[in-house]
Amino acid sequence: MCDSNELDLTFHLFVCALAGAGAAVIAMVHFLMALAANWGYLKDASRMQKYEDIKSKEEQELHDIHSTRSKERLNAYT
């Protein structure tokens, strides 16, 4: 029974299935690594967007304060 052709074919099919399963595991690990990297990038981009919004609001407030003071100075001279 051990010398039959069916056992030899079964062994080769088992090796092919094992190699395919290994390739699938490697592909899943690669996908998870890419997913984690993209999540980190999006999280960082979200923080940067919040920072830019706050910075823009502060610059606008400073500009408004400066323009108000400039108008007050002009009104004081007239």
All heavy atoms as a GROMACS GRO file, in nm:
protein
  616
    1MET      N    1   0.082  -0.120   0.000
    1MET     CA    2   0.000   0.000   0.000
    1MET      C    3   0.087   0.127   0.000
    1MET      O    4   0.051   0.226  -0.061
    1MET     CB    5  -0.091  -0.002   0.122
    1MET     CG    6  -0.184   0.114   0.129
    1MET     SD    7  -0.294   0.087   0.267
    1MET     CE    8  -0.377   0.239   0.267
    2CYS      N    9   0.200   0.125   0.068
    2CYS     CA   10   0.286   0.243   0.074
    2CYS      C   11   0.357   0.268  -0.059
    2CYS      O   12   0.405   0.379  -0.082
    2CYS     CB   13   0.389   0.226   0.184
    2CYS     SG   14   0.316   0.231   0.349
    3ASP      N   15   0.368   0.169  -0.144
    3ASP     CA   16   0.436   0.186  -0.271
    3ASP      C   17   0.339   0.220  -0.384
    3ASP      O   18   0.380   0.224  -0.500
    3ASP     CB   19   0.511   0.057  -0.307
    3ASP     CG   20   0.628   0.034  -0.213
    3ASP    OD1   21   0.679   0.134  -0.159
    3ASP    OD2   22   0.666  -0.082  -0.193
    4SER      N   23   0.214   0.250  -0.355
    4SER     CA   24   0.116   0.275  -0.461
    4SER      C   25   0.132   0.418  -0.516
    4SER      O   26   0.186   0.507  -0.451
    4SER     CB   27  -0.026   0.253  -0.409
    4SER     OG   28  -0.055   0.350  -0.311
    5ASN      N   29   0.083   0.437  -0.636
    5ASN     CA   30   0.090   0.569  -0.701
    5ASN      C   31  -0.003   0.670  -0.636
    5ASN      O   32   0.024   0.790  -0.638
    5ASN     CB   33   0.056   0.556  -0.849
    5ASN     CG   34   0.165   0.487  -0.926
    5ASN    OD1   35   0.281   0.490  -0.884
    5ASN    ND2   36   0.130   0.425  -1.038
    6GLU      N   37  -0.112   0.622  -0.577
    6GLU     CA   38  -0.206   0.715  -0.513
    6GLU      C   39  -0.143   0.784  -0.393
    6GLU      O   40  -0.166   0.902  -0.367
    6GLU     CB   41  -0.334   0.642  -0.468
    6GLU     CG   42  -0.423   0.596  -0.581
    6GLU     CD   43  -0.382   0.461  -0.637
    6GLU    OE1   44  -0.302   0.391  -0.572
    6GLU    OE2   45  -0.427   0.427  -0.747
    7LEU      N   46  -0.064   0.712  -0.317
    7LEU     CA   47   0.003   0.772  -0.202
    7LEU      C   48   0.105   0.876  -0.246
    7LEU      O   49   0.116   0.983  -0.186
    7LEU     CB   50   0.072   0.664  -0.117
    7LEU     CG   51   0.133   0.713   0.014
    7LEU    CD1   52   0.025   0.767   0.106
    7LEU    CD2   53   0.212   0.603   0.080
    8ASP      N   54   0.177   0.848  -0.353
    8ASP     CA   55   0.274   0.944  -0.405
    8ASP      C   56   0.204   1.071  -0.454
    8ASP      O   57   0.249   1.183  -0.426
    8ASP     CB   58   0.355   0.879  -0.518
    8ASP     CG   59   0.475   0.962  -0.556
    8ASP    OD1   60   0.540   1.017  -0.464
    8ASP    OD2   61   0.503   0.972  -0.677
    9LEU      N   62   0.093   1.054  -0.523
    9LEU     CA   63   0.015   1.169  -0.571
    9LEU      C   64  -0.042   1.247  -0.454
    9LEU      O   65  -0.042   1.370  -0.454
    9LEU     CB   66  -0.098   1.121  -0.663
    9LEU     CG   67  -0.189   1.230  -0.718
    9LEU    CD1   68  -0.110   1.325  -0.808
    9LEU    CD2   69  -0.305   1.168  -0.794
   10THR      N   70  -0.089   1.178  -0.352
   10THR     CA   71  -0.145   1.243  -0.233
   10THR      C   72  -0.037   1.327  -0.164
   10THR      O   73  -0.064   1.439  -0.119
   10THR     CB   74  -0.200   1.138  -0.136
   10THR    OG1   75  -0.293   1.055  -0.204
   10THR    CG2   76  -0.267   1.202  -0.018
   11PHE      N   77   0.085   1.277  -0.156
   11PHE     CA   78   0.194   1.352  -0.094
   11PHE      C   79   0.222   1.480  -0.170
   11PHE      O   80   0.236   1.588  -0.111
   11PHE     CB   81   0.320   1.265  -0.085
   11PHE     CG   82   0.439   1.341  -0.034
   11PHE    CD1   83   0.448   1.375   0.101
   11PHE    CD2   84   0.541   1.380  -0.120
   11PHE    CE1   85   0.557   1.445   0.149
   11PHE    CE2   86   0.650   1.449  -0.072
   11PHE     CZ   87   0.658   1.482   0.063
   12HIS      N   88   0.226   1.473  -0.302
   12HIS     CA   89   0.253   1.592  -0.383
   12HIS      C   90   0.139   1.693  -0.370
   12HIS      O   91   0.163   1.815  -0.363
   12HIS     CB   92   0.276   1.554  -0.529
   12HIS     CG   93   0.404   1.481  -0.553
   12HIS    ND1   94   0.526   1.531  -0.516
   12HIS    CD2   95   0.429   1.359  -0.609
   12HIS    CE1   96   0.622   1.447  -0.548
   12HIS    NE2   97   0.564   1.339  -0.605
   13LEU      N   98   0.016   1.645  -0.366
   13LEU     CA   99  -0.097   1.735  -0.348
   13LEU      C  100  -0.094   1.800  -0.209
   13LEU      O  101  -0.128   1.917  -0.193
   13LEU     CB  102  -0.228   1.661  -0.370
   13LEU     CG  103  -0.256   1.618  -0.514
   13LEU    CD1  104  -0.384   1.537  -0.520
   13LEU    CD2  105  -0.265   1.739  -0.606
   14PHE      N  106  -0.052   1.724  -0.108
   14PHE     CA  107  -0.040   1.779   0.027
   14PHE      C  108   0.066   1.889   0.031
   14PHE      O  109   0.046   1.994   0.093
   14PHE     CB  110  -0.004   1.667   0.126
   14PHE     CG  111   0.025   1.717   0.263
   14PHE    CD1  112  -0.077   1.758   0.348
   14PHE    CD2  113   0.156   1.725   0.310
   14PHE    CE1  114  -0.050   1.805   0.476
   14PHE    CE2  115   0.184   1.773   0.436
   14PHE     CZ  116   0.081   1.812   0.520
   15VAL      N  117   0.178   1.866  -0.034
   15VAL     CA  118   0.284   1.967  -0.037
   15VAL      C  119   0.236   2.093  -0.109
   15VAL      O  120   0.261   2.206  -0.064
   15VAL     CB  121   0.412   1.909  -0.103
   15VAL    CG1  122   0.514   2.018  -0.129
   15VAL    CG2  123   0.472   1.800  -0.015
   16CYS      N  124   0.164   2.076  -0.218
   16CYS     CA  125   0.111   2.192  -0.291
   16CYS      C  126   0.010   2.268  -0.205
   16CYS      O  127   0.010   2.392  -0.203
   16CYS     CB  128   0.046   2.149  -0.421
   16CYS     SG  129   0.164   2.094  -0.545
   17ALA      N  130  -0.077   2.196  -0.133
   17ALA     CA  131  -0.175   2.262  -0.046
   17ALA      C  132  -0.106   2.334   0.068
   17ALA      O  133  -0.145   2.446   0.107
   17ALA     CB  134  -0.273   2.159   0.007
   18LEU      N  135  -0.002   2.275   0.123
   18LEU     CA  136   0.073   2.339   0.232
   18LEU      C  137   0.142   2.465   0.183
   18LEU      O  138   0.141   2.569   0.252
   18LEU     CB  139   0.176   2.240   0.288
   18LEU     CG  140   0.249   2.284   0.414
   18LEU    CD1  141   0.151   2.301   0.530
   18LEU    CD2  142   0.355   2.181   0.450
   19ALA      N  143   0.200   2.460   0.064
   19ALA     CA  144   0.266   2.579   0.007
   19ALA      C  145   0.162   2.688  -0.020
   19ALA      O  146   0.187   2.808   0.005
   19ALA     CB  147   0.340   2.542  -0.121
   20GLY      N  148   0.045   2.650  -0.070
   20GLY     CA  149  -0.061   2.748  -0.096
   20GLY      C  150  -0.110   2.812   0.033
   20GLY      O  151  -0.136   2.933   0.038
   21ALA      N  152  -0.122   2.732   0.139
   21ALA     CA  153  -0.165   2.786   0.268
   21ALA      C  154  -0.059   2.882   0.323
   21ALA      O  155  -0.092   2.986   0.379
   21ALA     CB  156  -0.191   2.673   0.366
   22GLY      N  157   0.068   2.847   0.304
   22GLY     CA  158   0.176   2.937   0.349
   22GLY      C  159   0.174   3.069   0.273
   22GLY      O  160   0.192   3.175   0.332
   23ALA      N  161   0.149   3.060   0.143
   23ALA     CA  162   0.141   3.183   0.063
   23ALA      C  163   0.022   3.268   0.106
   23ALA      O  164   0.031   3.392   0.110
   23ALA     CB  165   0.132   3.148  -0.086
   24ALA      N  166  -0.089   3.205   0.140
   24ALA     CA  167  -0.207   3.279   0.186
   24ALA      C  168  -0.179   3.348   0.319
   24ALA      O  169  -0.220   3.463   0.340
   24ALA     CB  170  -0.327   3.184   0.199
   25VAL      N  171  -0.109   3.281   0.408
   25VAL     CA  172  -0.074   3.343   0.537
   25VAL      C  173   0.018   3.462   0.516
   25VAL      O  174   0.000   3.569   0.577
   25VAL     CB  175  -0.011   3.239   0.633
   25VAL    CG1  176   0.053   3.305   0.753
   25VAL    CG2  177  -0.114   3.136   0.674
   26ILE      N  178   0.116   3.448   0.429
   26ILE     CA  179   0.207   3.560   0.400
   26ILE      C  180   0.130   3.677   0.339
   26ILE      O  181   0.153   3.793   0.374
   26ILE     CB  182   0.322   3.513   0.308
   26ILE    CG1  183   0.415   3.420   0.386
   26ILE    CG2  184   0.398   3.632   0.252
   26ILE    CD1  185   0.519   3.353   0.301
   27ALA      N  186   0.034   3.648   0.251
   27ALA     CA  187  -0.046   3.754   0.190
   27ALA      C  188  -0.132   3.824   0.295
   27ALA      O  189  -0.147   3.947   0.291
   27ALA     CB  190  -0.134   3.696   0.080
   28MET      N  191  -0.188   3.750   0.390
   28MET     CA  192  -0.269   3.812   0.495
   28MET      C  193  -0.185   3.899   0.586
   28MET      O  194  -0.228   4.008   0.626
   28MET     CB  195  -0.342   3.704   0.575
   28MET     CG  196  -0.460   3.645   0.501
   28MET     SD  197  -0.558   3.537   0.604
   28MET     CE  198  -0.475   3.382   0.578
   29VAL      N  199  -0.065   3.855   0.619
   29VAL     CA  200   0.024   3.936   0.703
   29VAL      C  201   0.062   4.063   0.629
   29VAL      O  202   0.064   4.173   0.688
   29VAL     CB  203   0.149   3.854   0.744
   29VAL    CG1  204   0.255   3.944   0.806
   29VAL    CG2  205   0.111   3.742   0.838
   30HIS      N  206   0.090   4.053   0.501
   30HIS     CA  207   0.124   4.170   0.421
   30HIS      C  208   0.006   4.268   0.418
   30HIS      O  209   0.024   4.390   0.431
   30HIS     CB  210   0.161   4.127   0.279
   30HIS     CG  211   0.201   4.240   0.192
   30HIS    ND1  212   0.112   4.305   0.110
   30HIS    CD2  213   0.320   4.301   0.175
   30HIS    CE1  214   0.175   4.401   0.045
   30HIS    NE2  215   0.302   4.401   0.083
   31PHE      N  216  -0.115   4.216   0.401
   31PHE     CA  217  -0.233   4.301   0.400
   31PHE      C  218  -0.250   4.373   0.534
   31PHE      O  219  -0.279   4.493   0.538
   31PHE     CB  220  -0.357   4.217   0.370
   31PHE     CG  221  -0.486   4.291   0.387
   31PHE    CD1  222  -0.527   4.384   0.294
   31PHE    CD2  223  -0.565   4.270   0.498
   31PHE    CE1  224  -0.645   4.454   0.310
   31PHE    CE2  225  -0.683   4.338   0.517
   31PHE     CZ  226  -0.723   4.431   0.422
   32LEU      N  227  -0.231   4.302   0.644
   32LEU     CA  228  -0.246   4.365   0.775
   32LEU      C  229  -0.140   4.472   0.800
   32LEU      O  230  -0.168   4.574   0.861
   32LEU     CB  231  -0.242   4.259   0.885
   32LEU     CG  232  -0.364   4.167   0.891
   32LEU    CD1  233  -0.342   4.059   0.995
   32LEU    CD2  234  -0.489   4.245   0.921
   33MET      N  235  -0.018   4.449   0.751
   33MET     CA  236   0.086   4.550   0.765
   33MET      C  237   0.050   4.675   0.686
   33MET      O  238   0.068   4.788   0.734
   33MET     CB  239   0.220   4.493   0.719
   33MET     CG  240   0.278   4.391   0.814
   33MET     SD  241   0.423   4.306   0.751
   33MET     CE  242   0.532   4.440   0.714
   34ALA      N  243   0.000   4.657   0.564
   34ALA     CA  244  -0.040   4.772   0.483
   34ALA      C  245  -0.158   4.845   0.546
   34ALA      O  246  -0.164   4.968   0.547
   34ALA     CB  247  -0.076   4.726   0.341
   35LEU      N  248  -0.251   4.769   0.603
   35LEU     CA  249  -0.366   4.829   0.670
   35LEU      C  250  -0.323   4.912   0.790
   35LEU      O  251  -0.371   5.024   0.811
   35LEU     CB  252  -0.462   4.719   0.713
   35LEU     CG  253  -0.598   4.760   0.765
   35LEU    CD1  254  -0.680   4.823   0.653
   35LEU    CD2  255  -0.671   4.639   0.820
   36ALA      N  256  -0.230   4.860   0.868
   36ALA     CA  257  -0.180   4.934   0.985
   36ALA      C  258  -0.106   5.061   0.943
   36ALA      O  259  -0.120   5.166   1.006
   36ALA     CB  260  -0.090   4.844   1.068
   37ALA      N  261  -0.028   5.052   0.837
   37ALA     CA  262   0.045   5.170   0.789
   37ALA      C  263  -0.051   5.277   0.740
   37ALA      O  264  -0.034   5.396   0.769
   37ALA     CB  265   0.142   5.130   0.678
   38ASN      N  266  -0.154   5.237   0.667
   38ASN     CA  267  -0.253   5.334   0.618
   38ASN      C  268  -0.330   5.396   0.733
   38ASN      O  269  -0.361   5.515   0.731
   38ASN     CB  270  -0.350   5.267   0.520
   38ASN     CG  271  -0.285   5.238   0.388
   38ASN    OD1  272  -0.186   5.300   0.351
   38ASN    ND2  273  -0.340   5.143   0.316
   39TRP      N  274  -0.364   5.317   0.834
   39TRP     CA  275  -0.436   5.370   0.949
   39TRP      C  276  -0.350   5.474   1.021
   39TRP      O  277  -0.398   5.580   1.060
   39TRP     CB  278  -0.474   5.256   1.044
   39TRP     CG  279  -0.548   5.302   1.163
   39TRP    CD1  280  -0.681   5.336   1.170
   39TRP    CD2  281  -0.496   5.321   1.295
   39TRP    NE1  282  -0.712   5.374   1.298
   39TRP    CE2  283  -0.601   5.365   1.377
   39TRP    CE3  284  -0.370   5.303   1.351
   39TRP    CZ2  285  -0.584   5.393   1.510
   39TRP    CZ3  286  -0.354   5.331   1.485
   39TRP    CH2  287  -0.459   5.375   1.563
   40GLY      N  288  -0.222   5.444   1.037
   40GLY     CA  289  -0.132   5.540   1.100
   40GLY      C  290  -0.119   5.668   1.020
   40GLY      O  291  -0.116   5.778   1.076
   41TYR      N  292  -0.113   5.655   0.888
   41TYR     CA  293  -0.103   5.772   0.802
   41TYR      C  294  -0.229   5.858   0.814
   41TYR      O  295  -0.220   5.981   0.825
   41TYR     CB  296  -0.083   5.729   0.657
   41TYR     CG  297  -0.085   5.843   0.560
   41TYR    CD1  298   0.025   5.926   0.545
   41TYR    CD2  299  -0.197   5.868   0.482
   41TYR    CE1  300   0.024   6.032   0.457
   41TYR    CE2  301  -0.200   5.974   0.393
   41TYR     CZ  302  -0.090   6.055   0.381
   41TYR     OH  303  -0.093   6.160   0.294
   42LEU      N  304  -0.346   5.796   0.814
   42LEU     CA  305  -0.470   5.872   0.824
   42LEU      C  306  -0.484   5.938   0.962
   42LEU      O  307  -0.534   6.050   0.972
   42LEU     CB  308  -0.590   5.781   0.798
   42LEU     CG  309  -0.606   5.735   0.653
   42LEU    CD1  310  -0.721   5.636   0.642
   42LEU    CD2  311  -0.628   5.853   0.562
   43LYS      N  312  -0.441   5.869   1.065
   43LYS     CA  313  -0.448   5.927   1.199
   43LYS      C  314  -0.356   6.049   1.209
   43LYS      O  315  -0.395   6.152   1.264
   43LYS     CB  316  -0.407   5.821   1.302
   43LYS     CG  317  -0.430   5.863   1.443
   43LYS     CD  318  -0.402   5.749   1.538
   43LYS     CE  319  -0.424   5.792   1.681
   43LYS     NZ  320  -0.396   5.684   1.775
   44ASP      N  321  -0.237   6.039   1.152
   44ASP     CA  322  -0.144   6.151   1.152
   44ASP      C  323  -0.198   6.267   1.067
   44ASP      O  324  -0.184   6.383   1.106
   44ASP     CB  325  -0.008   6.105   1.099
   44ASP     CG  326   0.097   6.212   1.114
   44ASP    OD1  327   0.105   6.273   1.222
   44ASP    OD2  328   0.172   6.235   1.016
   45ALA      N  329  -0.260   6.235   0.954
   45ALA     CA  330  -0.316   6.340   0.868
   45ALA      C  331  -0.431   6.411   0.938
   45ALA      O  332  -0.447   6.532   0.924
   45ALA     CB  333  -0.364   6.279   0.736
   46SER      N  334  -0.508   6.337   1.016
   46SER     CA  335  -0.618   6.398   1.092
   46SER      C  336  -0.564   6.495   1.195
   46SER      O  337  -0.617   6.606   1.212
   46SER     CB  338  -0.700   6.289   1.160
   46SER     OG  339  -0.796   6.344   1.245
   47ARG      N  340  -0.459   6.456   1.265
   47ARG     CA  341  -0.397   6.546   1.363
   47ARG      C  342  -0.342   6.670   1.295
   47ARG      O  343  -0.354   6.781   1.348
   47ARG     CB  344  -0.284   6.475   1.436
   47ARG     CG  345  -0.330   6.374   1.535
   47ARG     CD  346  -0.212   6.318   1.610
   47ARG     NE  347  -0.247   6.200   1.687
   47ARG     CZ  348  -0.162   6.108   1.721
   47ARG    NH1  349  -0.036   6.118   1.687
   47ARG    NH2  350  -0.202   6.004   1.790
   48MET      N  351  -0.280   6.652   1.180
   48MET     CA  352  -0.222   6.765   1.108
   48MET      C  353  -0.333   6.860   1.062
   48MET      O  354  -0.316   6.983   1.068
   48MET     CB  355  -0.142   6.716   0.988
   48MET     CG  356  -0.068   6.826   0.917
   48MET     SD  357   0.049   6.917   1.020
   48MET     CE  358   0.179   6.800   1.035
   49GLN      N  359  -0.446   6.807   1.019
   49GLN     CA  360  -0.558   6.891   0.976
   49GLN      C  361  -0.611   6.974   1.093
   49GLN      O  362  -0.640   7.092   1.078
   49GLN     CB  363  -0.670   6.806   0.916
   49GLN     CG  364  -0.785   6.887   0.862
   49GLN     CD  365  -0.745   6.975   0.746
   49GLN    OE1  366  -0.664   6.936   0.663
   49GLN    NE2  367  -0.799   7.094   0.741
   50LYS      N  368  -0.624   6.911   1.210
   50LYS     CA  369  -0.670   6.984   1.328
   50LYS      C  370  -0.571   7.095   1.363
   50LYS      O  371  -0.611   7.207   1.396
   50LYS     CB  372  -0.686   6.889   1.447
   50LYS     CG  373  -0.803   6.797   1.436
   50LYS     CD  374  -0.809   6.702   1.554
   50LYS     CE  375  -0.920   6.600   1.539
   50LYS     NZ  376  -0.920   6.504   1.651
   51TYR      N  377  -0.441   7.064   1.354
   51TYR     CA  378  -0.338   7.164   1.383
   51TYR      C  379  -0.347   7.281   1.286
   51TYR      O  380  -0.339   7.397   1.326
   51TYR     CB  381  -0.200   7.099   1.377
   51TYR     CG  382  -0.086   7.198   1.381
   51TYR    CD1  383  -0.052   7.262   1.500
   51TYR    CD2  384  -0.014   7.227   1.267
   51TYR    CE1  385   0.051   7.353   1.504
   51TYR    CE2  386   0.089   7.318   1.270
   51TYR     CZ  387   0.121   7.381   1.388
   51TYR     OH  388   0.223   7.472   1.391
   52GLU      N  389  -0.364   7.250   1.157
   52GLU     CA  390  -0.373   7.356   1.057
   52GLU      C  391  -0.497   7.442   1.079
   52GLU      O  392  -0.492   7.564   1.061
   52GLU     CB  393  -0.376   7.295   0.916
   52GLU     CG  394  -0.245   7.232   0.874
   52GLU     CD  395  -0.135   7.333   0.854
   52GLU    OE1  396  -0.163   7.449   0.819
   52GLU    OE2  397  -0.018   7.296   0.875
   53ASP      N  398  -0.608   7.381   1.118
   53ASP     CA  399  -0.730   7.458   1.145
   53ASP      C  400  -0.709   7.554   1.263
   53ASP      O  401  -0.747   7.671   1.257
   53ASP     CB  402  -0.848   7.365   1.175
   53ASP     CG  403  -0.895   7.290   1.052
   53ASP    OD1  404  -0.860   7.331   0.939
   53ASP    OD2  405  -0.967   7.188   1.069
   54ILE      N  406  -0.650   7.504   1.370
   54ILE     CA  407  -0.626   7.588   1.488
   54ILE      C  408  -0.529   7.701   1.454
   54ILE      O  409  -0.550   7.816   1.492
   54ILE     CB  410  -0.573   7.502   1.604
   54ILE    CG1  411  -0.683   7.408   1.654
   54ILE    CG2  412  -0.521   7.589   1.717
   54ILE    CD1  413  -0.634   7.304   1.753
   55LYS      N  414  -0.425   7.668   1.379
   55LYS     CA  415  -0.326   7.769   1.340
   55LYS      C  416  -0.391   7.877   1.253
   55LYS      O  417  -0.366   7.997   1.272
   55LYS     CB  418  -0.213   7.700   1.263
   55LYS     CG  419  -0.102   7.791   1.224
   55LYS     CD  420   0.005   7.712   1.152
   55LYS     CE  421   0.109   7.802   1.091
   55LYS     NZ  422   0.206   7.729   1.012
   56SER      N  423  -0.477   7.836   1.161
   56SER     CA  424  -0.544   7.932   1.073
   56SER      C  425  -0.637   8.024   1.153
   56SER      O  426  -0.642   8.145   1.129
   56SER     CB  427  -0.624   7.856   0.968
   56SER     OG  428  -0.702   7.944   0.891
   57LYS      N  429  -0.711   7.967   1.249
   57LYS     CA  430  -0.800   8.049   1.332
   57LYS      C  431  -0.721   8.150   1.415
   57LYS      O  432  -0.762   8.266   1.428
   57LYS     CB  433  -0.883   7.961   1.423
   57LYS     CG  434  -0.991   7.884   1.350
   57LYS     CD  435  -1.067   7.793   1.443
   57LYS     CE  436  -1.168   7.710   1.367
   57LYS     NZ  437  -1.238   7.614   1.455
   58GLU      N  438  -0.609   8.107   1.471
   58GLU     CA  439  -0.527   8.199   1.550
   58GLU      C  440  -0.469   8.310   1.464
   58GLU      O  441  -0.466   8.427   1.506
   58GLU     CB  442  -0.415   8.122   1.620
   58GLU     CG  443  -0.463   8.038   1.735
   58GLU     CD  444  -0.349   7.964   1.805
   58GLU    OE1  445  -0.234   7.975   1.759
   58GLU    OE2  446  -0.377   7.897   1.905
   59GLU      N  447  -0.425   8.276   1.343
   59GLU     CA  448  -0.372   8.380   1.254
   59GLU      C  449  -0.481   8.478   1.214
   59GLU      O  450  -0.456   8.598   1.204
   59GLU     CB  451  -0.310   8.314   1.130
   59GLU     CG  452  -0.179   8.245   1.158
   59GLU     CD  453  -0.124   8.174   1.036
   59GLU    OE1  454  -0.194   8.169   0.932
   59GLU    OE2  455  -0.011   8.124   1.045
   60GLN      N  456  -0.602   8.428   1.193
   60GLN     CA  457  -0.713   8.516   1.159
   60GLN      C  458  -0.746   8.609   1.275
   60GLN      O  459  -0.772   8.728   1.255
   60GLN     CB  460  -0.836   8.433   1.122
   60GLN     CG  461  -0.954   8.516   1.076
   60GLN     CD  462  -0.925   8.592   0.948
   60GLN    OE1  463  -0.857   8.544   0.860
   60GLN    NE2  464  -0.977   8.713   0.940
   61GLU      N  465  -0.745   8.555   1.397
   61GLU     CA  466  -0.771   8.639   1.515
   61GLU      C  467  -0.664   8.746   1.530
   61GLU      O  468  -0.696   8.863   1.560
   61GLU     CB  469  -0.776   8.553   1.640
   61GLU     CG  470  -0.900   8.466   1.652
   61GLU     CD  471  -0.896   8.376   1.773
   61GLU    OE1  472  -0.799   8.386   1.854
   61GLU    OE2  473  -0.989   8.295   1.789
   62LEU      N  474  -0.537   8.710   1.509
   62LEU     CA  475  -0.430   8.809   1.518
   62LEU      C  476  -0.444   8.916   1.411
   62LEU      O  477  -0.421   9.034   1.436
   62LEU     CB  478  -0.294   8.740   1.507
   62LEU     CG  479  -0.252   8.657   1.628
   62LEU    CD1  480  -0.122   8.583   1.596
   62LEU    CD2  481  -0.235   8.744   1.750
   63HIS      N  482  -0.483   8.875   1.292
   63HIS     CA  483  -0.504   8.971   1.183
   63HIS      C  484  -0.619   9.066   1.218
   63HIS      O  485  -0.610   9.186   1.194
   63HIS     CB  486  -0.532   8.898   1.053
   63HIS     CG  487  -0.560   8.989   0.938
   63HIS    ND1  488  -0.463   9.067   0.881
   63HIS    CD2  489  -0.675   9.017   0.872
   63HIS    CE1  490  -0.515   9.138   0.784
   63HIS    NE2  491  -0.645   9.109   0.776
   64ASP      N  492  -0.727   9.010   1.273
   64ASP     CA  493  -0.841   9.094   1.312
   64ASP      C  494  -0.803   9.193   1.420
   64ASP      O  495  -0.842   9.311   1.415
   64ASP     CB  496  -0.958   9.006   1.360
   64ASP     CG  497  -1.021   8.925   1.248
   64ASP    OD1  498  -0.995   8.957   1.130
   64ASP    OD2  499  -1.095   8.829   1.279
   65ILE      N  500  -0.727   9.147   1.518
   65ILE     CA  501  -0.683   9.236   1.626
   65ILE      C  502  -0.594   9.347   1.570
   65ILE      O  503  -0.610   9.465   1.603
   65ILE     CB  504  -0.609   9.157   1.735
   65ILE    CG1  505  -0.707   9.067   1.810
   65ILE    CG2  506  -0.537   9.250   1.831
   65ILE    CD1  507  -0.640   8.968   1.904
   66HIS      N  508  -0.504   9.310   1.481
   66HIS     CA  509  -0.413   9.409   1.422
   66HIS      C  510  -0.490   9.510   1.337
   66HIS      O  511  -0.464   9.631   1.345
   66HIS     CB  512  -0.307   9.339   1.338
   66HIS     CG  513  -0.210   9.432   1.274
   66HIS    ND1  514  -0.119   9.506   1.347
   66HIS    CD2  515  -0.190   9.467   1.144
   66HIS    CE1  516  -0.048   9.580   1.265
   66HIS    NE2  517  -0.089   9.558   1.141
   67SER      N  518  -0.585   9.464   1.258
   67SER     CA  519  -0.661   9.556   1.174
   67SER      C  520  -0.750   9.646   1.259
   67SER      O  521  -0.769   9.764   1.228
   67SER     CB  522  -0.745   9.480   1.072
   67SER     OG  523  -0.843   9.402   1.135
   68THR      N  524  -0.804   9.595   1.370
   68THR     CA  525  -0.885   9.677   1.460
   68THR      C  526  -0.800   9.786   1.524
   68THR      O  527  -0.842   9.903   1.532
   68THR     CB  528  -0.949   9.590   1.571
   68THR    OG1  529  -1.026   9.488   1.509
   68THR    CG2  530  -1.037   9.672   1.661
   69ARG      N  531  -0.680   9.751   1.566
   69ARG     CA  532  -0.590   9.851   1.626
   69ARG      C  533  -0.548   9.956   1.523
   69ARG      O  534  -0.536  10.074   1.555
   69ARG     CB  535  -0.468   9.783   1.686
   69ARG     CG  536  -0.498   9.710   1.813
   69ARG     CD  537  -0.374   9.652   1.874
   69ARG     NE  538  -0.404   9.578   1.997
   69ARG     CZ  539  -0.320   9.502   2.060
   69ARG    NH1  540  -0.196   9.488   2.014
   69ARG    NH2  541  -0.356   9.440   2.170
   70SER      N  542  -0.526   9.911   1.400
   70SER     CA  543  -0.489  10.006   1.295
   70SER      C  544  -0.602  10.105   1.269
   70SER      O  545  -0.579  10.225   1.251
   70SER     CB  546  -0.454   9.932   1.168
   70SER     OG  547  -0.342   9.852   1.186
   71LYS      N  548  -0.726  10.053   1.267
   71LYS     CA  549  -0.841  10.144   1.247
   71LYS      C  550  -0.856  10.240   1.362
   71LYS      O  551  -0.891  10.357   1.344
   71LYS     CB  552  -0.967  10.060   1.229
   71LYS     CG  553  -0.974   9.987   1.098
   71LYS     CD  554  -1.101   9.904   1.089
   71LYS     CE  555  -1.102   9.821   0.962
   71LYS     NZ  556  -1.219   9.734   0.954
   72GLU      N  557  -0.832  10.194   1.486
   72GLU     CA  558  -0.840  10.280   1.602
   72GLU      C  559  -0.735  10.390   1.596
   72GLU      O  560  -0.762  10.505   1.630
   72GLU     CB  561  -0.824  10.199   1.731
   72GLU     CG  562  -0.942  10.110   1.762
   72GLU     CD  563  -0.916  10.019   1.882
   72GLU    OE1  564  -0.802  10.020   1.936
   72GLU    OE2  565  -1.012   9.948   1.921
   73ARG      N  566  -0.616  10.357   1.549
   73ARG     CA  567  -0.510  10.458   1.537
   73ARG      C  568  -0.546  10.561   1.431
   73ARG      O  569  -0.524  10.679   1.447
   73ARG     CB  570  -0.378  10.391   1.501
   73ARG     CG  571  -0.317  10.314   1.615
   73ARG     CD  572  -0.186  10.252   1.574
   73ARG     NE  573  -0.141  10.156   1.675
   73ARG     CZ  574  -0.062  10.056   1.653
   73ARG    NH1  575  -0.014  10.036   1.531
   73ARG    NH2  576  -0.028   9.974   1.749
   74LEU      N  577  -0.602  10.514   1.318
   74LEU     CA  578  -0.644  10.608   1.214
   74LEU      C  579  -0.754  10.699   1.263
   74LEU      O  580  -0.757  10.819   1.233
   74LEU     CB  581  -0.689  10.533   1.090
   74LEU     CG  582  -0.580  10.466   1.007
   74LEU    CD1  583  -0.641  10.384   0.895
   74LEU    CD2  584  -0.487  10.571   0.948
   75ASN      N  585  -0.847  10.641   1.337
   75ASN     CA  586  -0.958  10.725   1.389
   75ASN      C  587  -0.907  10.824   1.494
   75ASN      O  588  -0.963  10.933   1.508
   75ASN     CB  589  -1.066  10.636   1.450
   75ASN     CG  590  -1.140  10.557   1.343
   75ASN    OD1  591  -1.143  10.596   1.228
   75ASN    ND2  592  -1.203  10.447   1.384
   76ALA      N  593  -0.802  10.787   1.566
   76ALA     CA  594  -0.747  10.878   1.668
   76ALA      C  595  -0.680  10.998   1.603
   76ALA      O  596  -0.681  11.108   1.658
   76ALA     CB  597  -0.649  10.804   1.757
   77TYR      N  598  -0.621  10.980   1.484
   77TYR     CA  599  -0.553  11.090   1.416
   77TYR      C  600  -0.650  11.183   1.346
   77TYR      O  601  -0.616  11.297   1.315
   77TYR     CB  602  -0.453  11.036   1.315
   77TYR     CG  603  -0.333  10.970   1.378
   77TYR    CD1  604  -0.295  10.842   1.344
   77TYR    CD2  605  -0.257  11.038   1.474
   77TYR    CE1  606  -0.186  10.781   1.402
   77TYR    CE2  607  -0.147  10.976   1.532
   77TYR     CZ  608  -0.113  10.848   1.496
   77TYR     OH  609  -0.004  10.788   1.554
   78THR      N  610  -0.771  11.136   1.319
   78THR     CA  611  -0.864  11.224   1.245
   78THR      C  612  -0.956  11.300   1.334
   78THR      O  613  -0.966  11.298   1.447
   78THR     CB  614  -0.951  11.141   1.147
   78THR    OG1  615  -1.020  11.042   1.220
   78THR    CG2  616  -0.865  11.083   1.040
   0.00000   0.00000   0.00000
